[in-house]
Amino acid sequence: MNLLIMISFILTGLLFVGISIPLILRKIPPNGIYGFRIHKTLANPDIWYKANEYAGKQLAIMGSVIILASVGLGLLGVPTYAYPILMLLVMTISGVAAVIISLIYVNSL
């Protein structure tokens, strides 16, 4: 397994965790670039902050899953050719799950 590939996925997970922190702390005002941007959140600042705090937590979980999977697959000795494919699968599944869970939450507000 290539250590450089594993480090790149760990850094990707850390990036997702880092991006999530301002959202969780409610530091990002409504805008069209950064945050959970759907009509309902952009129309109401109260919903914006609640939704982005929740979505930020989901994003942090996603980043943590990516980091843990990256290290875990590396420790299991997954072959170099399979490692990126498995990691992209982990990223896709965790990303889709984060979006769906966040949408369900926003629709409940």
Secondary structure, 3 states (H helix, E strand, C coil): CCHHHHHHHHHHHHHHHHHHHHHHCCCCCCCCCCCCCCHHHHHCHHHHHHHHHHHHHHHHHHHHHHHHHHHHHHHHCCCCCCHHHHHHHHHHHHHHHHHHHHHHHHHHC
